[in-house]
Amino acid sequence: MLSSDGGVYMPEDLKVGEAISVWGRKVVLYDCDDLTHNFYQSYLSMDQRAGSIDVTERPIRHTKLKPPPHNGIGTEEDS
């Protein structure tokens, strides 16, 4: 069963690129939106974009498969 960590997170605790513990699980903050970035920049003088982590995945590339060779059952045209 998950249990609360008991603490309250303040804005100073949430830094992009670092992890926090939420209900006993590690949560990594990888980026923030423009509004959040502007808030941290103007009120706390923190640059949240400096620690951003790229989480984009490379596109999957499939190998083109050739049809299997004729196994002798039926004719080539049937395959």
All heavy atoms as a GROMACS GRO file, in nm:
protein
  621
    1MET      N    1   0.085  -0.119   0.000
    1MET     CA    2   0.000   0.000   0.000
    1MET      C    3   0.088   0.124   0.000
    1MET      O    4   0.186   0.131   0.073
    1MET     CB    5  -0.089  -0.005   0.124
    1MET     CG    6  -0.186   0.106   0.134
    1MET     SD    7  -0.326   0.063   0.033
    1MET     CE    8  -0.430   0.199   0.055
    2LEU      N    9   0.054   0.218  -0.081
    2LEU     CA   10   0.129   0.342  -0.087
    2LEU      C   11   0.089   0.432   0.029
    2LEU      O   12  -0.026   0.434   0.071
    2LEU     CB   13   0.103   0.414  -0.219
    2LEU     CG   14   0.146   0.340  -0.344
    2LEU    CD1   15   0.101   0.416  -0.467
    2LEU    CD2   16   0.295   0.321  -0.345
    3SER      N   17   0.185   0.506   0.079
    3SER     CA   18   0.156   0.599   0.188
    3SER      C   19   0.214   0.736   0.154
    3SER      O   20   0.313   0.747   0.082
    3SER     CB   21   0.214   0.548   0.320
    3SER     OG   22   0.353   0.538   0.310
    4SER      N   23   0.152   0.838   0.208
    4SER     CA   24   0.194   0.975   0.183
    4SER      C   25   0.332   1.000   0.242
    4SER      O   26   0.368   0.944   0.346
    4SER     CB   27   0.093   1.071   0.244
    4SER     OG   28   0.141   1.202   0.238
    5ASP      N   29   0.409   1.086   0.176
    5ASP     CA   30   0.540   1.125   0.228
    5ASP      C   31   0.525   1.220   0.346
    5ASP      O   32   0.621   1.242   0.420
    5ASP     CB   33   0.624   1.190   0.118
    5ASP     CG   34   0.650   1.095   0.003
    5ASP    OD1   35   0.653   0.973   0.027
    5ASP    OD2   36   0.668   1.143  -0.109
    6GLY      N   37   0.409   1.280   0.361
    6GLY     CA   38   0.384   1.366   0.475
    6GLY      C   39   0.425   1.510   0.457
    6GLY      O   40   0.386   1.596   0.534
    7GLY      N   41   0.504   1.541   0.358
    7GLY     CA   42   0.554   1.677   0.340
    7GLY      C   43   0.473   1.755   0.237
    7GLY      O   44   0.393   1.700   0.162
    8VAL      N   45   0.492   1.884   0.240
    8VAL     CA   46   0.429   1.972   0.143
    8VAL      C   47   0.539   2.028   0.054
    8VAL      O   48   0.641   2.075   0.103
    8VAL     CB   49   0.355   2.087   0.214
    8VAL    CG1   50   0.298   2.184   0.113
    8VAL    CG2   51   0.247   2.033   0.305
    9TYR      N   52   0.518   2.020  -0.076
    9TYR     CA   53   0.617   2.073  -0.168
    9TYR      C   54   0.592   2.221  -0.193
    9TYR      O   55   0.479   2.263  -0.217
    9TYR     CB   56   0.615   1.998  -0.302
    9TYR     CG   57   0.675   1.862  -0.292
    9TYR    CD1   58   0.596   1.748  -0.298
    9TYR    CD2   59   0.812   1.846  -0.277
    9TYR    CE1   60   0.652   1.622  -0.290
    9TYR    CE2   61   0.869   1.721  -0.268
    9TYR     CZ   62   0.789   1.609  -0.275
    9TYR     OH   63   0.845   1.485  -0.266
   10MET      N   64   0.696   2.298  -0.186
   10MET     CA   65   0.691   2.441  -0.214
   10MET      C   66   0.750   2.462  -0.354
   10MET      O   67   0.821   2.374  -0.406
   10MET     CB   68   0.771   2.519  -0.109
   10MET     CG   69   0.720   2.500   0.032
   10MET     SD   70   0.547   2.542   0.053
   10MET     CE   71   0.554   2.718   0.036
   11PRO      N   72   0.725   2.578  -0.416
   11PRO     CA   73   0.780   2.601  -0.551
   11PRO      C   74   0.931   2.585  -0.558
   11PRO      O   75   0.984   2.540  -0.660
   11PRO     CB   76   0.738   2.745  -0.582
   11PRO     CG   77   0.615   2.766  -0.503
   11PRO     CD   78   0.635   2.687  -0.377
   12GLU      N   79   1.001   2.616  -0.451
   12GLU     CA   80   1.148   2.603  -0.450
   12GLU      C   81   1.192   2.457  -0.462
   12GLU      O   82   1.304   2.428  -0.501
   12GLU     CB   83   1.207   2.663  -0.323
   12GLU     CG   84   1.181   2.810  -0.305
   12GLU     CD   85   1.044   2.839  -0.241
   12GLU    OE1   86   0.984   2.749  -0.181
   12GLU    OE2   87   0.998   2.954  -0.255
   13ASP      N   88   1.103   2.363  -0.424
   13ASP     CA   89   1.137   2.221  -0.426
   13ASP      C   90   1.125   2.160  -0.565
   13ASP      O   91   1.182   2.054  -0.591
   13ASP     CB   92   1.046   2.144  -0.330
   13ASP     CG   93   1.056   2.193  -0.188
   13ASP    OD1   94   1.167   2.236  -0.148
   13ASP    OD2   95   0.955   2.190  -0.116
   14LEU      N   96   1.049   2.223  -0.653
   14LEU     CA   97   1.023   2.168  -0.785
   14LEU      C   98   1.120   2.228  -0.886
   14LEU      O   99   1.103   2.340  -0.932
   14LEU     CB  100   0.879   2.197  -0.825
   14LEU     CG  101   0.772   2.148  -0.727
   14LEU    CD1  102   0.635   2.193  -0.772
   14LEU    CD2  103   0.778   1.999  -0.709
   15LYS      N  104   1.221   2.151  -0.920
   15LYS     CA  105   1.323   2.196  -1.015
   15LYS      C  106   1.329   2.099  -1.132
   15LYS      O  107   1.340   1.978  -1.112
   15LYS     CB  108   1.460   2.204  -0.946
   15LYS     CG  109   1.462   2.305  -0.834
   15LYS     CD  110   1.594   2.303  -0.761
   15LYS     CE  111   1.587   2.399  -0.643
   15LYS     NZ  112   1.688   2.372  -0.544
   16VAL      N  113   1.323   2.154  -1.251
   16VAL     CA  114   1.330   2.071  -1.372
   16VAL      C  115   1.464   2.001  -1.377
   16VAL      O  116   1.569   2.060  -1.352
   16VAL     CB  117   1.307   2.158  -1.498
   16VAL    CG1  118   1.334   2.078  -1.624
   16VAL    CG2  119   1.167   2.214  -1.499
   17GLY      N  120   1.460   1.870  -1.407
   17GLY     CA  121   1.581   1.791  -1.415
   17GLY      C  122   1.610   1.716  -1.287
   17GLY      O  123   1.700   1.633  -1.282
   18GLU      N  124   1.533   1.740  -1.182
   18GLU     CA  125   1.552   1.672  -1.054
   18GLU      C  126   1.429   1.586  -1.023
   18GLU      O  127   1.324   1.603  -1.084
   18GLU     CB  128   1.576   1.773  -0.943
   18GLU     CG  129   1.706   1.850  -0.961
   18GLU     CD  130   1.735   1.942  -0.844
   18GLU    OE1  131   1.663   1.937  -0.743
   18GLU    OE2  132   1.832   2.019  -0.855
   19ALA      N  133   1.444   1.498  -0.928
   19ALA     CA  134   1.336   1.407  -0.891
   19ALA      C  135   1.277   1.447  -0.756
   19ALA      O  136   1.346   1.502  -0.670
   19ALA     CB  137   1.388   1.264  -0.884
   20ILE      N  138   1.147   1.418  -0.742
   20ILE     CA  139   1.079   1.435  -0.614
   20ILE      C  140   1.014   1.302  -0.580
   20ILE      O  141   0.996   1.217  -0.667
   20ILE     CB  142   0.974   1.549  -0.619
   20ILE    CG1  143   0.868   1.520  -0.725
   20ILE    CG2  144   1.040   1.684  -0.640
   20ILE    CD1  145   0.752   1.616  -0.724
   21SER      N  146   0.979   1.284  -0.456
   21SER     CA  147   0.913   1.162  -0.413
   21SER      C  148   0.764   1.190  -0.395
   21SER      O  149   0.725   1.277  -0.317
   21SER     CB  150   0.973   1.112  -0.281
   21SER     OG  151   0.907   0.997  -0.237
   22VAL      N  152   0.680   1.118  -0.469
   22VAL     CA  153   0.536   1.133  -0.461
   22VAL      C  154   0.477   0.998  -0.426
   22VAL      O  155   0.487   0.902  -0.502
   22VAL     CB  156   0.478   1.184  -0.595
   22VAL    CG1  157   0.327   1.196  -0.587
   22VAL    CG2  158   0.540   1.316  -0.635
   23TRP      N  159   0.417   0.991  -0.307
   23TRP     CA  160   0.358   0.867  -0.257
   23TRP      C  161   0.459   0.751  -0.264
   23TRP      O  162   0.427   0.640  -0.306
   23TRP     CB  163   0.231   0.832  -0.333
   23TRP     CG  164   0.119   0.925  -0.300
   23TRP    CD1  165   0.089   1.042  -0.360
   23TRP    CD2  166   0.025   0.910  -0.193
   23TRP    NE1  167  -0.019   1.100  -0.301
   23TRP    CE2  168  -0.061   1.021  -0.198
   23TRP    CE3  169   0.003   0.813  -0.096
   23TRP    CZ2  170  -0.165   1.038  -0.108
   23TRP    CZ3  171  -0.101   0.830  -0.008
   23TRP    CH2  172  -0.183   0.942  -0.014
   24GLY      N  173   0.583   0.780  -0.229
   24GLY     CA  174   0.687   0.678  -0.224
   24GLY      C  175   0.747   0.642  -0.358
   24GLY      O  176   0.827   0.549  -0.368
   25ARG      N  177   0.712   0.714  -0.462
   25ARG     CA  178   0.765   0.686  -0.595
   25ARG      C  179   0.845   0.806  -0.645
   25ARG      O  180   0.811   0.920  -0.620
   25ARG     CB  181   0.653   0.656  -0.694
   25ARG     CG  182   0.578   0.530  -0.655
   25ARG     CD  183   0.471   0.500  -0.754
   25ARG     NE  184   0.395   0.386  -0.706
   25ARG     CZ  185   0.352   0.290  -0.782
   25ARG    NH1  186   0.376   0.294  -0.912
   25ARG    NH2  187   0.283   0.191  -0.734
   26LYS      N  188   0.951   0.776  -0.717
   26LYS     CA  189   1.037   0.881  -0.771
   26LYS      C  190   0.975   0.937  -0.898
   26LYS      O  191   0.944   0.863  -0.991
   26LYS     CB  192   1.174   0.821  -0.801
   26LYS     CG  193   1.273   0.917  -0.859
   26LYS     CD  194   1.404   0.846  -0.887
   26LYS     CE  195   1.496   0.933  -0.967
   26LYS     NZ  196   1.620   0.864  -1.002
   27VAL      N  197   0.954   1.068  -0.902
   27VAL     CA  198   0.898   1.137  -1.018
   27VAL      C  199   1.001   1.239  -1.065
   27VAL      O  200   1.044   1.324  -0.988
   27VAL     CB  201   0.765   1.207  -0.983
   27VAL    CG1  202   0.712   1.284  -1.102
   27VAL    CG2  203   0.662   1.106  -0.934
   28VAL      N  204   1.040   1.229  -1.192
   28VAL     CA  205   1.139   1.320  -1.248
   28VAL      C  206   1.065   1.430  -1.325
   28VAL      O  207   0.983   1.400  -1.412
   28VAL     CB  208   1.238   1.247  -1.342
   28VAL    CG1  209   1.335   1.344  -1.406
   28VAL    CG2  210   1.313   1.140  -1.265
   29LEU      N  211   1.095   1.554  -1.294
   29LEU     CA  212   1.038   1.666  -1.367
   29LEU      C  213   1.129   1.694  -1.486
   29LEU      O  214   1.241   1.736  -1.469
   29LEU     CB  215   1.029   1.789  -1.276
   29LEU     CG  216   0.952   1.766  -1.145
   29LEU    CD1  217   0.963   1.888  -1.056
   29LEU    CD2  218   0.808   1.735  -1.174
   30TYR      N  219   1.081   1.668  -1.606
   30TYR     CA  220   1.168   1.678  -1.723
   30TYR      C  221   1.153   1.808  -1.800
   30TYR      O  222   1.240   1.843  -1.880
   30TYR     CB  223   1.150   1.558  -1.816
   30TYR     CG  224   1.016   1.547  -1.882
   30TYR    CD1  225   0.991   1.609  -2.004
   30TYR    CD2  226   0.913   1.474  -1.824
   30TYR    CE1  227   0.869   1.599  -2.065
   30TYR    CE2  228   0.790   1.464  -1.884
   30TYR     CZ  229   0.769   1.527  -2.005
   30TYR     OH  230   0.647   1.517  -2.066
   31ASP      N  231   1.044   1.884  -1.781
   31ASP     CA  232   1.026   2.010  -1.852
   31ASP      C  233   0.911   2.086  -1.787
   31ASP      O  234   0.843   2.033  -1.700
   31ASP     CB  235   0.994   1.984  -2.000
   31ASP     CG  236   1.025   2.102  -2.090
   31ASP    OD1  237   1.072   2.206  -2.038
   31ASP    OD2  238   1.003   2.092  -2.212
   32CYS      N  239   0.892   2.210  -1.829
   32CYS     CA  240   0.778   2.288  -1.781
   32CYS      C  241   0.726   2.375  -1.895
   32CYS      O  242   0.796   2.400  -1.992
   32CYS     CB  243   0.816   2.374  -1.661
   32CYS     SG  244   0.936   2.502  -1.693
   33ASP      N  245   0.602   2.420  -1.880
   33ASP     CA  246   0.544   2.504  -1.984
   33ASP      C  247   0.590   2.649  -1.969
   33ASP      O  248   0.661   2.683  -1.874
   33ASP     CB  249   0.392   2.493  -1.984
   33ASP     CG  250   0.331   2.541  -1.853
   33ASP    OD1  251   0.405   2.578  -1.761
   33ASP    OD2  252   0.207   2.544  -1.845
   34ASP      N  253   0.551   2.734  -2.064
   34ASP     CA  254   0.596   2.873  -2.065
   34ASP      C  255   0.547   2.951  -1.943
   34ASP      O  256   0.622   3.032  -1.887
   34ASP     CB  257   0.548   2.944  -2.192
   34ASP     CG  258   0.617   2.891  -2.316
   34ASP    OD1  259   0.731   2.841  -2.304
   34ASP    OD2  260   0.557   2.898  -2.425
   35LEU      N  261   0.424   2.928  -1.900
   35LEU     CA  262   0.370   2.998  -1.784
   35LEU      C  263   0.450   2.965  -1.658
   35LEU      O  264   0.488   3.053  -1.581
   35LEU     CB  265   0.223   2.964  -1.764
   35LEU     CG  266   0.154   3.037  -1.649
   35LEU    CD1  267   0.136   3.183  -1.683
   35LEU    CD2  268   0.020   2.972  -1.620
   36THR      N  269   0.479   2.837  -1.639
   36THR     CA  270   0.558   2.795  -1.523
   36THR      C  271   0.699   2.851  -1.531
   36THR      O  272   0.754   2.898  -1.431
   36THR     CB  273   0.562   2.641  -1.515
   36THR    OG1  274   0.428   2.591  -1.515
   36THR    CG2  275   0.634   2.594  -1.390
   37HIS      N  276   0.758   2.847  -1.649
   37HIS     CA  277   0.892   2.902  -1.668
   37HIS      C  278   0.896   3.051  -1.634
   37HIS      O  279   0.986   3.097  -1.562
   37HIS     CB  280   0.939   2.880  -1.812
   37HIS     CG  281   1.067   2.948  -1.845
   37HIS    ND1  282   1.188   2.904  -1.796
   37HIS    CD2  283   1.094   3.057  -1.919
   37HIS    CE1  284   1.284   2.984  -1.840
   37HIS    NE2  285   1.228   3.078  -1.915
   38ASN      N  286   0.797   3.125  -1.680
   38ASN     CA  287   0.792   3.269  -1.652
   38ASN      C  288   0.772   3.297  -1.503
   38ASN      O  289   0.831   3.389  -1.448
   38ASN     CB  290   0.681   3.336  -1.733
   38ASN     CG  291   0.711   3.335  -1.880
   38ASN    OD1  292   0.827   3.326  -1.921
   38ASN    ND2  293   0.608   3.343  -1.961
   39PHE      N  294   0.690   3.214  -1.435
   39PHE     CA  295   0.670   3.230  -1.291
   39PHE      C  296   0.801   3.211  -1.216
   39PHE      O  297   0.839   3.294  -1.133
   39PHE     CB  298   0.565   3.132  -1.240
   39PHE     CG  299   0.558   3.123  -1.092
   39PHE    CD1  300   0.492   3.221  -1.018
   39PHE    CD2  301   0.619   3.019  -1.022
   39PHE    CE1  302   0.486   3.215  -0.880
   39PHE    CE2  303   0.614   3.012  -0.884
   39PHE     CZ  304   0.548   3.110  -0.813
   40TYR      N  305   0.870   3.103  -1.244
   40TYR     CA  306   0.996   3.075  -1.174
   40TYR      C  307   1.101   3.180  -1.206
   40TYR      O  308   1.181   3.217  -1.121
   40TYR     CB  309   1.048   2.935  -1.210
   40TYR     CG  310   0.988   2.828  -1.123
   40TYR    CD1  311   0.868   2.766  -1.157
   40TYR    CD2  312   1.051   2.787  -1.007
   40TYR    CE1  313   0.814   2.667  -1.078
   40TYR    CE2  314   0.997   2.689  -0.926
   40TYR     CZ  315   0.878   2.630  -0.962
   40TYR     OH  316   0.824   2.534  -0.882
   41GLN      N  317   1.101   3.229  -1.329
   41GLN     CA  318   1.199   3.330  -1.369
   41GLN      C  319   1.174   3.463  -1.298
   41GLN      O  320   1.266   3.525  -1.246
   41GLN     CB  321   1.196   3.350  -1.521
   41GLN     CG  322   1.307   3.436  -1.574
   41GLN     CD  323   1.442   3.369  -1.563
   41GLN    OE1  324   1.453   3.249  -1.584
   41GLN    NE2  325   1.543   3.444  -1.529
   42SER      N  326   1.048   3.507  -1.292
   42SER     CA  327   1.019   3.639  -1.236
   42SER      C  328   1.014   3.640  -1.083
   42SER      O  329   1.060   3.736  -1.021
   42SER     CB  330   0.889   3.694  -1.294
   42SER     OG  331   0.782   3.608  -1.266
   43TYR      N  332   0.960   3.537  -1.020
   43TYR     CA  333   0.943   3.539  -0.874
   43TYR      C  334   1.058   3.474  -0.798
   43TYR      O  335   1.086   3.512  -0.686
   43TYR     CB  336   0.812   3.472  -0.835
   43TYR     CG  337   0.692   3.553  -0.874
   43TYR    CD1  338   0.615   3.517  -0.982
   43TYR    CD2  339   0.658   3.668  -0.804
   43TYR    CE1  340   0.506   3.592  -1.020
   43TYR    CE2  341   0.550   3.744  -0.841
   43TYR     CZ  342   0.473   3.706  -0.948
   43TYR     OH  343   0.366   3.782  -0.986
   44LEU      N  344   1.122   3.374  -0.857
   44LEU     CA  345   1.228   3.303  -0.785
   44LEU      C  346   1.364   3.316  -0.851
   44LEU      O  347   1.462   3.260  -0.801
   44LEU     CB  348   1.190   3.154  -0.774
   44LEU     CG  349   1.061   3.125  -0.698
   44LEU    CD1  350   1.027   2.978  -0.708
   44LEU    CD2  351   1.072   3.167  -0.554
   45SER      N  352   1.371   3.384  -0.964
   45SER     CA  353   1.496   3.400  -1.040
   45SER      C  354   1.563   3.266  -1.069
   45SER      O  355   1.685   3.252  -1.061
   45SER     CB  356   1.593   3.492  -0.965
   45SER     OG  357   1.537   3.619  -0.947
   46MET      N  358   1.481   3.165  -1.103
   46MET     CA  359   1.531   3.032  -1.138
   46MET      C  360   1.503   3.006  -1.286
   46MET      O  361   1.392   3.030  -1.332
   46MET     CB  362   1.461   2.923  -1.055
   46MET     CG  363   1.498   2.924  -0.909
   46MET     SD  364   1.401   2.804  -0.813
   46MET     CE  365   1.439   2.652  -0.895
   47ASP      N  366   1.604   2.958  -1.357
   47ASP     CA  367   1.585   2.921  -1.497
   47ASP      C  368   1.552   2.773  -1.504
   47ASP      O  369   1.640   2.688  -1.493
   47ASP     CB  370   1.711   2.953  -1.578
   47ASP     CG  371   1.692   2.925  -1.725
   47ASP    OD1  372   1.576   2.912  -1.770
   47ASP    OD2  373   1.794   2.916  -1.796
   48GLN      N  374   1.423   2.742  -1.521
   48GLN     CA  375   1.380   2.602  -1.524
   48GLN      C  376   1.418   2.534  -1.655
   48GLN      O  377   1.424   2.412  -1.661
   48GLN     CB  378   1.229   2.593  -1.502
   48GLN     CG  379   1.186   2.628  -1.362
   48GLN     CD  380   1.214   2.518  -1.262
   48GLN    OE1  381   1.320   2.455  -1.264
   48GLN    NE2  382   1.120   2.495  -1.174
   49ARG      N  383   1.442   2.608  -1.760
   49ARG     CA  384   1.477   2.546  -1.889
   49ARG      C  385   1.619   2.491  -1.890
   49ARG      O  386   1.654   2.407  -1.972
   49ARG     CB  387   1.461   2.647  -2.002
   49ARG     CG  388   1.319   2.697  -2.019
   49ARG     CD  389   1.239   2.598  -2.101
   49ARG     NE  390   1.096   2.616  -2.087
   49ARG     CZ  391   1.022   2.699  -2.157
   49ARG    NH1  392   1.079   2.775  -2.247
   49ARG    NH2  393   0.893   2.707  -2.138
   50ALA      N  394   1.703   2.537  -1.799
   50ALA     CA  395   1.843   2.493  -1.797
   50ALA      C  396   1.855   2.344  -1.767
   50ALA      O  397   1.945   2.277  -1.816
   50ALA     CB  398   1.922   2.573  -1.695
   51GLY      N  399   1.763   2.289  -1.688
   51GLY     CA  400   1.772   2.148  -1.650
   51GLY      C  401   1.681   2.057  -1.728
   51GLY      O  402   1.666   1.940  -1.693
   52SER      N  403   1.616   2.107  -1.835
   52SER     CA  404   1.520   2.024  -1.908
   52SER      C  405   1.587   1.902  -1.970
   52SER      O  406   1.702   1.905  -2.011
   52SER     CB  407   1.446   2.105  -2.014
   52SER     OG  408   1.536   2.150  -2.112
   53ILE      N  409   1.513   1.793  -1.973
   53ILE     CA  410   1.562   1.664  -2.023
   53ILE      C  411   1.484   1.628  -2.149
   53ILE      O  412   1.361   1.633  -2.150
   53ILE     CB  413   1.543   1.555  -1.917
   53ILE    CG1  414   1.618   1.591  -1.788
   53ILE    CG2  415   1.587   1.420  -1.969
   53ILE    CD1  416   1.584   1.502  -1.671
   54ASP      N  417   1.554   1.591  -2.255
   54ASP     CA  418   1.490   1.551  -2.380
   54ASP      C  419   1.438   1.408  -2.366
   54ASP      O  420   1.515   1.315  -2.342
   54ASP     CB  421   1.590   1.560  -2.495
   54ASP     CG  422   1.526   1.526  -2.628
   54ASP    OD1  423   1.403   1.534  -2.639
   54ASP    OD2  424   1.602   1.493  -2.722
   55VAL      N  425   1.307   1.390  -2.379
   55VAL     CA  426   1.247   1.257  -2.364
   55VAL      C  427   1.185   1.206  -2.494
   55VAL      O  428   1.112   1.108  -2.493
   55VAL     CB  429   1.140   1.256  -2.252
   55VAL    CG1  430   1.203   1.279  -2.117
   55VAL    CG2  431   1.031   1.357  -2.279
   56THR      N  432   1.216   1.272  -2.605
   56THR     CA  433   1.162   1.225  -2.732
   56THR      C  434   1.228   1.094  -2.772
   56THR      O  435   1.346   1.071  -2.745
   56THR     CB  436   1.183   1.329  -2.844
   56THR    OG1  437   1.323   1.359  -2.853
   56THR    CG2  438   1.107   1.457  -2.815
   57GLU      N  439   1.150   1.009  -2.834
   57GLU     CA  440   1.201   0.879  -2.878
   57GLU      C  441   1.234   0.883  -3.026
   57GLU      O  442   1.167   0.951  -3.104
   57GLU     CB  443   1.097   0.770  -2.853
   57GLU     CG  444   1.067   0.748  -2.706
   57GLU     CD  445   0.965   0.638  -2.685
   57GLU    OE1  446   0.925   0.572  -2.784
   57GLU    OE2  447   0.924   0.619  -2.571
   58ARG      N  448   1.337   0.809  -3.063
   58ARG     CA  449   1.371   0.799  -3.204
   58ARG      C  450   1.263   0.720  -3.276
   58ARG      O  451   1.207   0.625  -3.220
   58ARG     CB  452   1.505   0.730  -3.221
   58ARG     CG  453   1.618   0.813  -3.166
   58ARG     CD  454   1.754   0.751  -3.176
   58ARG     NE  455   1.766   0.640  -3.272
   58ARG     CZ  456   1.867   0.558  -3.274
   58ARG    NH1  457   1.965   0.570  -3.189
   58ARG    NH2  458   1.873   0.461  -3.363
   59PRO      N  459   1.231   0.756  -3.400
   59PRO     CA  460   1.126   0.681  -3.472
   59PRO      C  461   1.170   0.536  -3.496
   59PRO      O  462   1.288   0.509  -3.519
   59PRO     CB  463   1.110   0.757  -3.603
   59PRO     CG  464   1.232   0.840  -3.617
   59PRO     CD  465   1.286   0.864  -3.479
   60ILE      N  466   1.073   0.448  -3.491
   60ILE     CA  467   1.101   0.306  -3.514
   60ILE      C  468   1.120   0.283  -3.663
   60ILE      O  469   1.043   0.332  -3.745
   60ILE     CB  470   0.985   0.219  -3.462
   60ILE    CG1  471   0.970   0.237  -3.312
   60ILE    CG2  472   1.006   0.073  -3.498
   60ILE    CD1  473   0.848   0.170  -3.254
   61ARG      N  474   1.222   0.210  -3.695
   61ARG     CA  475   1.251   0.181  -3.836
   61ARG      C  476   1.237   0.031  -3.856
   61ARG      O  477   1.309  -0.049  -3.796
   61ARG     CB  478   1.393   0.226  -3.868
   61ARG     CG  479   1.420   0.232  -4.012
   61ARG     CD  480   1.556   0.284  -4.037
   61ARG     NE  481   1.599   0.228  -4.163
   61ARG     CZ  482   1.678   0.288  -4.247
   61ARG    NH1  483   1.728   0.403  -4.216
   61ARG    NH2  484   1.708   0.232  -4.360
   62HIS      N  485   1.142  -0.008  -3.941
   62HIS     CA  486   1.116  -0.149  -3.966
   62HIS      C  487   1.198  -0.198  -4.084
   62HIS      O  488   1.216  -0.128  -4.183
   62HIS     CB  489   0.968  -0.171  -3.996
   62HIS     CG  490   0.879  -0.136  -3.881
   62HIS    ND1  491   0.864  -0.217  -3.772
   62HIS    CD2  492   0.803  -0.026  -3.857
   62HIS    CE1  493   0.782  -0.161  -3.687
   62HIS    NE2  494   0.744  -0.045  -3.735
   63THR      N  495   1.244  -0.321  -4.074
   63THR     CA  496   1.318  -0.384  -4.183
   63THR      C  497   1.218  -0.447  -4.279
   63THR      O  498   1.126  -0.517  -4.236
   63THR     CB  499   1.412  -0.494  -4.128
   63THR    OG1  500   1.496  -0.436  -4.029
   63THR    CG2  501   1.495  -0.555  -4.237
   64LYS      N  502   1.234  -0.421  -4.407
   64LYS     CA  503   1.144  -0.479  -4.506
   64LYS      C  504   1.178  -0.627  -4.520
   64LYS      O  505   1.293  -0.664  -4.543
   64LYS     CB  506   1.158  -0.408  -4.640
   64LYS     CG  507   1.058  -0.455  -4.740
   64LYS     CD  508   1.061  -0.373  -4.866
   64LYS     CE  509   0.956  -0.427  -4.960
   64LYS     NZ  510   0.940  -0.345  -5.078
   65LEU      N  511   1.077  -0.711  -4.505
   65LEU     CA  512   1.096  -0.855  -4.513
   65LEU      C  513   1.068  -0.905  -4.655
   65LEU      O  514   0.976  -0.858  -4.722
   65LEU     CB  515   1.002  -0.927  -4.415
   65LEU     CG  516   1.019  -0.890  -4.268
   65LEU    CD1  517   0.912  -0.961  -4.185
   65LEU    CD2  518   1.158  -0.929  -4.220
   66LYS      N  519   1.148  -1.003  -4.699
   66LYS     CA  520   1.128  -1.065  -4.829
   66LYS      C  521   1.031  -1.182  -4.811
   66LYS      O  522   1.028  -1.245  -4.705
   66LYS     CB  523   1.260  -1.117  -4.883
   66LYS     CG  524   1.362  -1.010  -4.910
   66LYS     CD  525   1.491  -1.072  -4.959
   66LYS     CE  526   1.597  -0.964  -4.978
   66LYS     NZ  527   1.725  -1.023  -5.017
   67PRO      N  528   0.954  -1.216  -4.916
   67PRO     CA  529   0.867  -1.333  -4.903
   67PRO      C  530   0.952  -1.459  -4.892
   67PRO      O  531   1.062  -1.466  -4.947
   67PRO     CB  532   0.784  -1.331  -5.031
   67PRO     CG  533   0.845  -1.230  -5.121
   67PRO     CD  534   0.938  -1.145  -5.039
   68PRO      N  535   0.902  -1.558  -4.820
   68PRO     CA  536   0.982  -1.681  -4.804
   68PRO      C  537   0.993  -1.756  -4.937
   68PRO      O  538   0.909  -1.739  -5.027
   68PRO     CB  539   0.902  -1.761  -4.702
   68PRO     CG  540   0.763  -1.709  -4.711
   68PRO     CD  541   0.774  -1.566  -4.751
   69PRO      N  542   1.094  -1.840  -4.950
   69PRO     CA  543   1.110  -1.915  -5.075
   69PRO      C  544   0.997  -2.019  -5.091
   69PRO      O  545   0.935  -2.060  -4.992
   69PRO     CB  546   1.246  -1.984  -5.060
   69PRO     CG  547   1.269  -1.990  -4.914
   69PRO     CD  548   1.201  -1.871  -4.855
   70HIS      N  549   0.975  -2.057  -5.214
   70HIS     CA  550   0.870  -2.158  -5.245
   70HIS      C  551   0.908  -2.288  -5.176
   70HIS      O  552   1.022  -2.335  -5.183
   70HIS     CB  553   0.859  -2.176  -5.396
   70HIS     CG  554   0.756  -2.273  -5.436
   70HIS    ND1  555   0.622  -2.254  -5.411
   70HIS    CD2  556   0.765  -2.394  -5.499
   70HIS    CE1  557   0.552  -2.358  -5.457
   70HIS    NE2  558   0.638  -2.444  -5.511
   71ASN      N  559   0.811  -2.351  -5.107
   71ASN     CA  560   0.840  -2.474  -5.031
   71ASN      C  561   0.803  -2.602  -5.105
   71ASN      O  562   0.810  -2.710  -5.049
   71ASN     CB  563   0.771  -2.470  -4.895
   71ASN     CG  564   0.618  -2.466  -4.908
   71ASN    OD1  565   0.566  -2.470  -5.017
   71ASN    ND2  566   0.552  -2.456  -4.795
   72GLY      N  567   0.759  -2.590  -5.228
   72GLY     CA  568   0.729  -2.710  -5.308
   72GLY      C  569   0.583  -2.749  -5.307
   72GLY      O  570   0.541  -2.834  -5.384
   73ILE      N  571   0.502  -2.694  -5.221
   73ILE     CA  572   0.358  -2.726  -5.218
   73ILE      C  573   0.288  -2.628  -5.310
   73ILE      O  574   0.301  -2.507  -5.295
   73ILE     CB  575   0.304  -2.718  -5.075
   73ILE    CG1  576   0.376  -2.816  -4.986
   73ILE    CG2  577   0.153  -2.741  -5.074
   73ILE    CD1  578   0.339  -2.808  -4.840
   74GLY      N  579   0.213  -2.677  -5.402
   74GLY     CA  580   0.144  -2.591  -5.499
   74GLY      C  581   0.244  -2.538  -5.601
   74GLY      O  582   0.352  -2.592  -5.623
   75THR      N  583   0.205  -2.428  -5.666
   75THR     CA  584   0.293  -2.366  -5.766
   75THR      C  585   0.340  -2.232  -5.715
   75THR      O  586   0.290  -2.179  -5.615
   75THR     CB  587   0.217  -2.346  -5.899
   75THR    OG1  588   0.110  -2.256  -5.877
   75THR    CG2  589   0.164  -2.476  -5.954
   76GLU      N  590   0.438  -2.172  -5.784
   76GLU     CA  591   0.491  -2.042  -5.745
   76GLU      C  592   0.380  -1.937  -5.744
   76GLU      O  593   0.378  -1.848  -5.661
   76GLU     CB  594   0.600  -1.996  -5.843
   76GLU     CG  595   0.733  -2.061  -5.820
   76GLU     CD  596   0.810  -2.000  -5.704
   76GLU    OE1  597   0.783  -1.886  -5.664
   76GLU    OE2  598   0.898  -2.069  -5.654
   77GLU      N  599   0.287  -1.947  -5.840
   77GLU     CA  600   0.181  -1.848  -5.849
   77GLU      C  601   0.086  -1.853  -5.730
   77GLU      O  602   0.020  -1.757  -5.698
   77GLU     CB  603   0.101  -1.868  -5.979
   77GLU     CG  604   0.180  -1.840  -6.106
   77GLU     CD  605   0.269  -1.959  -6.147
   77GLU    OE1  606   0.236  -2.075  -6.115
   77GLU    OE2  607   0.372  -1.934  -6.210
   78ASP      N  608   0.076  -1.968  -5.664
   78ASP     CA  609  -0.012  -1.983  -5.549
   78ASP      C  610   0.045  -1.912  -5.425
   78ASP      O  611  -0.029  -1.880  -5.332
   78ASP     CB  612  -0.034  -2.131  -5.514
   78ASP     CG  613  -0.109  -2.204  -5.622
   78ASP    OD1  614  -0.180  -2.139  -5.700
   78ASP    OD2  615  -0.100  -2.329  -5.625
   79SER      N  616   0.173  -1.890  -5.423
   79SER     CA  617   0.238  -1.836  -5.303
   79SER      C  618   0.214  -1.689  -5.290
   79SER      O  619   0.210  -1.613  -5.380
   79SER     CB  620   0.387  -1.864  -5.305
   79SER     OG  621   0.408  -2.002  -5.304
   0.00000   0.00000   0.00000
